[in-house]
Amino acid sequence: MKARYFLPLAAAILMFAAPDSFAQEDAGSNTPEPVKDYFSFVAEVRIPEEGARDVVAFGGVVNINNPVAQDVLAAGGTVIIQSPVSGDVRVAGGRVVIESDIGGNVAVLAQTVEILPGSTIAGSVEIRARDVVIGGTIAKDAHIVAETLEQNGSIGGELVHDLKASPDYEHTPIGWFFRIVSLFGMLVVGLALVSVFPNSMRAAVHASIKNPAKDLLWGLGALAATPIAVLVLALTIIGLPLGMLLGLGYVVALYLAKILVGIILGTYLLGALRGREQAQKASLLGIMVLGIFVLWLITGIPVIGGILKLIAMIWGLGMLVNLKIQAIKRFES
C-alpha cells in the first residue's frame, strides 16, 4: 500500500479501540485516575478540570487542556494538546498542535502539524499532512508524509519523510475545509435522527445487520430507477412538479443513506469489540458519532473510498425504502 494512503486507513483501524462507553463510571475502580470517559460534540471542546480517562471529541476547536489518563480520539478544525496524555493520540483536523507530553503513540491526519519545543512523545509518530514542524522530542520512529518538514527537535528512532505528490482539490486547504464541514453536517443530521427516531433507527439498524442483502437489493433498485422516474416526469408539464419533488427527495435520501450506514458501522464495530449485548445497551448517539467518523475517514481514501461511498449510499437507500414500506403498512393497518 502506498505511504500516502497509510495514515487514513491506519487511523480508521486504530480508532476501533474506542472506549467502552462515552460517559460512564467505573464503580469498581480504586485507582486515583479519573473514572469517567469524556465524550463531547460541540463547537469548542474543553476537558473538565478533573481530567478524563479516555477522550472522544469532535468540534470546531478541540482543546485538551486537562490531563487524560488513557487515550485521545479527536477531530476538528483546530486540535490542541495542552495537557499530558498518558496513552495514544489519534487526531484528524485542519491544524494540530502538540505542546505537552504524550505517553503513547501519535497518529495525525491534518493540514498543518506542530510539535512544539518542550513536548515529548514517548512512542512512535505517524503523520500525514501538508506542513509539519517538529520542535519537541520523539522517542521512537517517525513516519512523516508531508510537502514540507521542519525538524528542530530530536527523534530517537528512524525518521522516514515521504514527499507528497501535488495535491488534488480534495487535499487542498479548501478541499479539507469542505470535508470537515461535511463531517459535522452529517453529525448534526445524525444527532437529529437518533434524537427524534431512536427506536426506529435502532430497530432498522439491527434488522439490516442481520439481513444486509435485502437492503442492498432495494437500494440498488432505487438508485437506478429513481433518476429514470424523475426524467420521465420532468418531460411532461403535469408531472414536472412531482418530478422536482421526487428529485429533491432522492438527493436528501442519498445524504441520509450515508448517515444510516454510519450508525450500522458504529454498531458493528462496538459489537465486534465489546459484544452484542454491550452494543445494544450503548448510547445510540455515541454509536452514531463513532460510525460516521470512521465512515468519513475510510471514504476519504482515493479510489477505494469512492467505491465504499457508493456501497454506503446503496445500502442506506435500501434501508430508507424498507422504512418507508413499513411506515405505509402501519398506516394502512
N, C-alpha and C positions, 0 to 999 in steps of 0.2 A: 504493500500500500504506500502511495506517495506520502511524503512527510507533510505536505500541505493539508492533507485530509485527516491526518492522525489525531490532532487535538480535538476537533469537534466530536469525532467518534469516541475518543478516549474519555472525554468529559461526559458524554452520554452514558458510557458504560460505568465509569467511576461513580457517577451520581446515583446509580441504582441502590447503592448502600445508604439510602436515605434513612433518617431516623424513624423509629418505630411508631412514633406519634408526633404530632406537631405542637401539642401543648398539654402534656400530661405529667403528673407527679409520679416519681418512683418512691413509693411509700416504704419500700424495704431498704432503701439506701442509708447507710450510716456514715458515708463519706462526707467531708466538708464541701465537696464541689457542688455547684448548682444542680438541683434535681429537676429542673424543667428544661425541655426543649423550647426553642423560641421560633415561632413562625410568624412572618409579617408580610403583608402585601398592601403597601401604602405608598404615597408619593415620596416620602422621606422616611427611611428606616433607621432607627437608633436602638441599640441594645439596652435593656434595663440595667440600672446601676448594679444590681446584684449579679449581673452576668448571666450566662446561659450554659446549658450542656451542649446541645447541638443547635445550629442556627440554619434555618432555611428562609431566605429573604429575597423579595423582589420589589424594586421600586425605582423611581427616578434617580434618587440618591440613596445608596446603602452605606451607612457608616457603622463599622464595627468598632464602637467607641468604648466598649467594656469587655472584660475577658470572656473568652469562650473555652470551656473545659474540653471540648472534643472537636467536632468538625464544623466547617462553614461551607454552605452551598448558596451562592448568591448570584443575582443578575440585576443589572440596572444601567442607567446612563453613566453614572459615576459610582464606583465602588471603592471605598477607602478602608483599609485595615489599620486602625489606630491603636488597637489594644492586642495583647498576646492571644494567640490561638494555639491550643495545645496539640490539636490534631491536624488533619489535612484541610486545605483550602481549594475549592473548585469555584471558579468565578467566570462569568461572561458579562461583558459590558462595553461601553464606549471608551471609558478611561478607568484604569485600575491603578490604585496607589497602595503600596505596602510600605508602612513605616513602623512596623512593630515586629516582634519575634513570632515565627511560625514553627511549631514543634514537629510538623509532619511534612508531607509533600505539597506542592502547589501546581495547579493546572489552571491556565488562564487563556481565554479566548476574548480578544479585545482589539480596539484600535490603537490605543497607547497604553503602555505598562511602565510604571516607575517603581523600582525597588530602592527606597531611599537609604542614605547612609544611616548607620545605627541599627538597622534591621538585620535579623539573622534568620535564615530558613534552614532548619536542621535536616530536611530531606532533599529530594531532587525537585527540579523545576521543569515544567513543560509549558511553553508559551507560544501562542500563535497570535501575532499582532502586526501592525504596520510599523510602529516605532517602539523600541524597548530601551530603557535606561536602567542599568544595574549599578547602584551605588552602595548596596549593602553586601552582606555575606551569604553565599550559598554553600552549604557544607558538602553537598554531593553533586551529582551531574546536573547539567543544564542543557536542555534542547530548546533552542530558540529558532522559530520560523518568523522572520521579520525582514522588512526592507532596510531598516536602519537599526543598528545595535551600538549603544554607547556603554562601554564597560569601564567603570571606575572602581568597582568593588572587587571582591575576591570570590573565586569559585574553587571549592576543594576538590571536585571531581573533574570530569571531562566536559568541555564546552563544545557543543555542536551548533553552529549557526548556519541555517539554510536560508538563502535569499528567496523571497517570494517572487513569483513572476508578476508582470504588470497586472494589477488587479482589474477585474471587470467591474461593471457598475455595481453589482451586488456587494462587492468587497471594498467599495469606496466609502468614505465617511457618510455620504448621503444615503448610500445603499444600506449601510448598517443602521443608520438612524431610522429608516422606514421599517427595517426588520424588527428593531426593538419596539417601535410603535405598534407594529402588527402583533407582536407578542403580548403587549399589555392590553391591546384591544381584545384579543382572544380571551385573556384572563378576566377582563371586565364582563364580557358577554357570558363567559362560563360561570362567573360568580352569580349573574342574574339567573341563569338556567338552574343551577343547583340550589339556589335560594327559593325560587318560585315553584319549581317542579322536582323536589328532591326524591320523592318516592318513585315518580315516573322515570326519572333519569337512572336511578339505581336499578330498577327492575329491567329497564331496556338494556342497560349495560350488561347485567348478569345473563340475560337471555341471549344477547349477541355473542358473548364469550362462549356460551355453551354450543351455539349453532351459528358460527360466522358465515358459513356458505350461503345460508338463506338471505342474509342481509347483503352480502356481496352480489348475489344474483339480482336482487331487487335494485340495488344501487346501479349496477351496470346497465340494466334496462332503463332506469330513469335517466341516467346520464346520456344515453343515446337517443331516447325517444322525446325527451322534453324539448331540446332545441328544434327538432323537426316539427313538433306541435306548435311551437312559438312561431316558426317561419310560416307554416300553413295558415294560422290565424291572422298573422300580420299581412297576408296577401289579400285579405278581404276587409272592406270598410267596417262591416258589422263586427267582425272578430278582432279588429285591431286593438281595442281597449283590453279585451281579455288576453290577447297575446302579450301585451305590455305587462299586465299584472302577472301573468304566468312567467314571463322572463325575469321580472323583478324577484318573484318568489324563488325562482331557480337559482339566482345569484345568492340570495340570502341562505338558501338551503345548502349550497356548496360551502359557504362560510361556516354555518353551524355544524356541518358534517365533520370538519376537522376538530371542532371542539368535542363532539361526542366521541370521536376516536381517541382524543387525548384522555378523556375520562376512562375509556376502555384500557388504554395503555397504562395509566396510573394504577387502575385496579389490578391489572395483570402483574405489574411489577411488584406491587405491595403484597399481592397474594403469593407470588413466587418466592419472595424473600421472607415474609412473615407468616405465611399460611393463609388459607382461605377464610378462616374464621376472623382473623385479625383484619383482613381486607374488608369484610362485611361490616365490621364494627367501626372501622376508621372513619374519620371525618370525610364526607364527600368533597368538601371544599379543598382539603389537603390533597386528596387523590387527584382532583381536577388540576390543581396547580402543578403537581409533580408530573402528571401525564402530559399536559400541554407544553411544559418546559422541555421535557425530553423529546416530544414530537417536533418542537421548534428547532431543537439542536440537530436532530438527525435529518430533517428535511432541508437543512441548510448545506448539507454535503453535496457538492456538484454531482450531477448525473444520477447517482443513487437517490439523493434527496428528492429529485423530481419524480422518480418512479414511486417512492414511498408516499409522496404527497398525493399522487393520483390514486393510489390504493386507498389512502385515508379518506379521500373525498368520495370514492365509490362506496366504501364500507359505511361511512356515516350517512350518506344519502339513502342507502338501503334501510338504515335504522329509522330515519325520518319517515320513509314510506310506510314502514311497518307500524310506527307510532300513529301515523295518520289513519291507517286501516283500522287499528284497534280503537281509536277515538270514534270513528264512524260507526263501528259495531256497537260500542257502548251507547252512542246516541240513538241508534235505531232500536236498541233493546229497551 
